[in-house]
Amino acid sequence: MAEHTALLFSIATGSPDPIYRQLIEQVKRLCAAGVLKPGDTLPSVREVAQALAVNPMTVSKAYNLLEMEGVLERLRGQGMQVAQRRRQGKGEREALLRPALERAAREARQLELDDATILELFKQVLKEAT
């Protein structure tokens, strides 16, 4: 799983969100979607840092914060694993999506797009994503 997980992470260099925050949100979304399941081992800090060309301290910070939140757990000699916890409810998954939608809404307003255009574009994007 470790090799595949590194491929699931991506960094948006132009994003106002710090890289560690982007990693945290991606791990949470992957867990909420069931892509990462309890007991799955994440790639090492070094592997993620090399794959994304970021500072290992950035990845370490993300992992440590996820551990503090109970999303990940550190197992001696095995690295970080997804914690054994319940599947997130719909409200929790919606809360994970909300910041991305808020950013998209702000950008749409800055571009002076009307609501109907925005919703139609989002419907198109949803269709393309399935």
C-alpha positions, 0 to 999 in steps of 0.5 A, spaced: 500 500 500 505 504 501 507 505 494 500 506 491 499 511 497 504 516 495 501 516 488 495 518 491 498 525 494 498 531 490 501 538 492 498 544 489 503 549 489 499 555 487 494 554 493 494 559 499 494 552 503 500 550 506 503 544 504 502 540 510 495 542 511 494 540 503 497 533 506 492 533 512 486 534 508 488 529 503 489 523 508 482 525 511 478 525 505 482 518 503 480 515 509 473 518 509 472 515 502 474 508 504 480 509 500 485 508 506 482 503 511 484 502 518 490 498 519 493 501 512 500 503 512 502 510 510 508 511 506 514 513 510 516 521 511 522 520 506 518 516 501 512 522 501 517 527 501 521 525 495 515 523 491 512 530 492 519 534 492 517 537 499 521 538 505 521 531 510 519 536 516 513 538 512 510 531 511 512 529 518 508 535 521 502 533 517 503 526 520 504 528 527 498 533 526 494 527 524 496 522 529 494 528 534 487 528 531 487 520 532 486 519 524 493 516 524 497 512 529 504 510 530 506 503 530 513 501 533 517 499 527 511 499 522 511 507 521 504 510 521 497 507 520 490 509 519 487 509 526 482 503 528 476 508 528 469 508 525 467 510 518 466 518 518 458 520 517 455 524 512 456 530 516 463 529 517 465 528 510 461 534 508 465 538 513 471 536 509 469 538 502 466 545 505 473 548 504 474 546 497 467 549 495 468 555 499 474 557 495 471 555 489 465 559 490 470 565 492 473 564 485 467 564 482 464 570 485 471 574 483 470 572 476 463 574 476 459 568 474 452 567 475 449 562 480 446 558 474 453 558 470 457 556 476 452 550 478 452 548 471 459 548 471 459 544 477 455 539 474 459 538 468 465 537 473 461 532 477 460 528 471 467 528 468 469 525 475 465 519 475 
